[in-house]
């Protein structure tokens, strides 16, 4: 993929992010390490948010991995985020930690309604066979 096309994708992501912010949304980013990314053919990640009403984790967003490309010597994972706020396509550089063969680290993002109250999130990964258990750790944003 050319640098120009890669730049176009970044511009598209920025415009999409600006559109979400004008709707009273903010884009939350986080770094996630996914075990067995290639081995288990991980198709995406589901984001769960702790409900202040029920005190249970409820499905909040779905991150579906789409196209994987190479750009400037880096491996890039494109993904689509879908939630009640709509849908947006973004991308992340894939980092393969040498100490964890088969794992990848991705900097992912999802839209959230702007709020002064922090939210607590957990994650699952999924593939064609099903969904992993909810992550042990939680992200506070």
C-alpha positions in Angstrom: 0.0 0.0 0.0 1.3 3.4 -0.9 2.0 6.1 1.7 -0.6 8.3 0.0 -3.3 5.6 0.4 -2.3 5.1 4.0 -2.5 8.9 4.5 -6.0 8.9 3.1 -7.1 6.2 5.6 -5.7 8.3 8.4 -7.5 11.4 7.1 -10.7 9.4 6.9 -10.3 8.2 10.5 -9.7 11.8 11.7 -12.8 13.1 9.9 -14.9 10.3 11.3 -13.6 11.0 14.8 -14.4 14.7 14.4 -17.9 13.8 13.3 -18.4 11.7 16.5 -17.0 14.5 18.7 -19.5 17.0 17.3 -22.3 14.6 18.3 -21.1 14.8 22.0 -18.9 11.8 21.7 -15.3 11.3 22.5 -13.0 8.6 21.1 -11.4 6.4 23.8 -8.2 4.6 22.9 -6.5 1.7 24.7 -3.7 -0.8 24.1 -4.8 -4.4 24.1 -2.7 -7.5 23.9 -4.5 -10.4 22.1 -3.2 -13.9 22.8 -3.1 -16.3 19.9 -4.2 -13.6 17.4 -3.1 -15.6 14.3 -3.3 -19.1 15.8 -6.9 -18.7 16.8 -7.9 -16.5 13.8 -9.3 -13.8 16.1 -12.0 -11.9 14.2 -12.5 -9.1 16.7 -13.0 -7.8 20.2 -16.2 -7.0 22.1 -16.2 -4.2 24.6 -18.3 -4.5 27.8 -19.1 -1.5 30.1 -20.0 -1.8 33.8 -23.6 -0.6 34.1 -24.0 1.9 37.0 -27.6 0.6 37.4 -27.2 -3.1 37.3 -23.5 -3.3 38.4 -23.0 -5.9 35.6 -20.9 -5.7 32.5 -23.1 -5.1 29.4 -22.1 -5.2 25.8 -21.1 -1.8 24.7 -19.3 -2.0 21.3 -18.1 -4.5 18.8 -14.7 -4.2 17.1 -14.5 -6.3 14.0 -11.1 -6.8 12.4 -11.3 -6.2 8.6 -8.3 -5.9 6.3 -4.7 -6.4 7.3 -2.1 -4.5 5.1 1.5 -3.6 5.1 2.5 0.1 4.9 6.0 1.5 5.2 7.4 -1.7 6.7 4.6 -1.9 9.3 1.7 -4.3 9.6 -1.6 -2.4 9.9 -4.9 -3.9 11.1 -8.0 -2.0 10.0 -11.1 -2.5 12.1 -14.7 -1.4 12.3 -16.2 -0.2 15.6 -20.0 -0.6 16.0 -22.0 0.7 19.0 -25.2 2.4 19.7 -23.5 5.6 18.6 -22.9 4.3 15.1 -20.1 2.8 13.2 -16.6 4.0 12.3 -13.6 2.4 10.5 -10.1 2.9 12.1 -6.7 1.3 11.9 -3.9 0.3 14.2 -0.3 -0.7 13.8 0.3 -4.3 14.8 3.1 -4.9 17.3 4.3 -8.5 17.9 5.9 -8.7 21.3 9.0 -11.0 21.1 8.4 -12.5 24.5 4.9 -13.7 23.6 5.0 -15.6 20.3 1.6 -15.5 18.5 0.3 -12.5 20.5 -0.2 -9.0 19.1 -0.6 -5.6 20.6 -3.1 -3.2 19.1 -3.9 0.4 19.9 -7.7 0.4 19.5 -10.3 3.0 19.9 -14.1 3.3 20.3 -16.6 6.2 20.6 -18.2 7.0 23.9 -20.7 9.7 25.0 -18.7 12.5 26.7 -19.1 12.3 30.5 -17.4 13.5 33.6 -18.0 10.1 35.2 -15.4 7.5 34.4 -16.6 4.1 33.0 -15.1 0.7 33.6 -14.6 -1.6 30.6 -13.7 -5.3 30.1 -13.1 -7.1 26.8 -13.5 -10.4 25.1 -12.0 -11.6 21.8 -14.0 -13.8 19.4 -13.4 -16.0 16.4 -15.5 -18.3 14.2 -15.9 -20.8 17.1 -17.1 -18.4 19.8 -16.1 -15.8 22.4 -13.5 -15.8 25.1 -14.3 -15.2 28.7 -14.5 -11.6 30.0 -11.0 -10.2 30.6 -9.8 -10.5 34.2 -8.6 -6.8 34.3 -10.7 -3.8 33.6 -9.9 -0.5 32.0 -11.1 2.7 33.7 -11.8 5.6 31.3 
